[in-house]
Amino acid sequence: MATWYTADTPEAQQRVKGAWVDAPVQNAELLGMLLNVARGQVIAFAPAPAPQPPEEPVPDPPDNYVLAQLMQVRNLWNAGRTTGDGEVGPDGFTFRPYPLDNTIKAVIRPIDWKPHAL
């Protein structure tokens, strides 16, 4: 099981940098906010977890949730960096990031393609 990405310590920031080369690690506060927002969006979209007895420790998030957090934080970062025309980077390439796009939703809630009857 993986753990959520954070920017709390230099080691945590290096972990983010290892997974996301263009991460804004020079601004730990901004990076922390982006990671927290992305984690919150993933949790909000994810199915409700099964109830846990109070004495049980909180389980680590599933790998797909952590991957979705990483994908979503990139989308949030790119959305904040675009010009009014949606352009990112040189050469006029256009990229219009949409928070929690269908790819990320499918990572969080995989489609099993099985018929479900009520």
TAPEJO-V515283 format. One record per helix or strand of 3 or more residues. SS is the DSSP state (alpha for helix, beta for strand). FROM is the first residue (numbers start at 1). TO is the last residue. Records with the same first field share a line. If there is no record, write none. Layout:
SS: FROM-TO + FROM-TO
//
This chain:
alpha: 10-19 + 28-45 + 63-81 + 90-92 + 102-108
//
